[in-house]
Amino acid sequence: MSTKALKEIKCELVVVGGGPAGMAAAVAAYEEGLRDILILERDDNLGGILRQCIHNGFGLHRFGEELTGPEYAYRYEKMVREYGIPFMTDTMVTSISEDRVVTAQNSKEGIFKIHAGAVVLAMGCRERPKGALNIAGHRPAGIYTAGTAQKFVNMKGYMPGKEVVILGSGDIGLIMARRMTLEGAKVKAVCELMPYSGGLARNIEQCLNDFGIPLMLSHTVVEIHGNDRLTGVTIGKVDEMRRPIPESFEYIPCDTLLLSCGLIPENELTKDAGISLDRITNGAVVDGERETEIPGVFACGNVLHVHDLVDYVSEEASIAGKAAVRFIRGEGAKNVNIPILADGQIRYTVPQKITEITPTRVYFRVADVYRDRKVTVTCGDEVLYQKKKQKLAPGEMETVELSADMIANAEKIGKALEFKLV
């Protein structure tokens, strides 16, 4: 029995994922002068999840105008095509080694290996399914993740149902509450386990309040009814420990349940490569250049941490793309190692450490809704940064700009940077 040798090629920069993060990273690398770039995308087209996000609200920060998801994605796809950046669609990456060998496969090339000078991980995220939620009841038709329903309605022209309950108030769930209403369905309630919404304030206003759709905080679905097709759900209020309160149970007849219960970064490749993940973000631990603990492997976008605005995805991907070019050219200077710690009220930061004395934007999310607090960055006893915020909420990404002088000062002190609310 003969065996055929795998095709092996070399490429200076391989970008895994052709969504907004992957395209932005590739474009940034090209604009830094790199020409040997290859984007690998498992779907049949570039654009990622934005292709099904036909609502507007994208691009205000990045392009200074309001775009739909497909319009935003096309801006980057147009740049990719105009620059002549090569890409492969319908291509699945199966592994990445510590020495940056990318193994992939498609129907044209079969299985092949790419020896990369640097790799940018931009695989995006997926929705948390019903199986992860432990809801009592059968498995009738009519239960979808919000993103699946969005694809059915916006890309396939199918209506999942007419009477809808939504579990979870993430942005996709809020947007689908409005979308289903506009398509003629009756959205009876959006139930949220937490005492606050997980979505942007503007989406609560525009997608729920404008259409009279109730948002039931501290509520969850406790039972699913129906055998072949969903006939209804039982919802209930939860206590401070998030346990359902039986006397609050209420039956709501419906034929559709949409789940908007969080997003999970697609980090199977990252884990298989031996890269450590942050226990809060479920993304890779990175420095300010978005480099992981494997030299030359970078991560950006929703595979690193879930963003609220795609504009921030593109911004972060540009950082990773430019840093990958510097790595390939041997220009990176890792001259410090300063950990960043969060106090718990601030759930996490990205990056988790700083390795270069250069201006660095740190992204973070808070653990609860807080009012009239000061975002404070300290190093030892010294306060390096402080800014008062009227309101902070888990659904809204926040940022802090650290100057090179602040980072140099922290290096002199020799202690971690601590992010906290006071």
Buried (B, 14 or more C-beta within 10 A) or exposed (E): EEEEEEEEEEBBBBBBBBBBBBBBBBBBBBBBEBEBBBBBBBBEEBBBBBBBBBBBBBBEEBBEEEBBBBBBBBBBBEBBEEBEBEBBBEBEBEEBBEEBBBBBBBEEEEEBBBBBBBBBBBBBBBBBBBEEBEBEBEEBBBBBBBBBBBBBBBEEEEBBBEBBBBBBBBBBBBBBBBBBBEEEBEBBBBBBBBEBBBBBEEBBEBBBEEEEBEBBBBBBBBBBBBEEEBBBBBBBBBEEEEEBEEEBEEEBEBBBBBBBBBBBBBBEBBEEBEBEBBEBBBBBBBBBBBBBBBEBBBBBBBBBBBBBBBBBBBBBBBBBBBBBBBBBBEEBEEEBEBEBBBBEBBBBBBBBBBBBBBEBBBBBBBBBBBEEBEBBBBBEEEEBBEEEBEEBBBBBBBEBEBBEEBBEBBBEBEBBBBBBBE
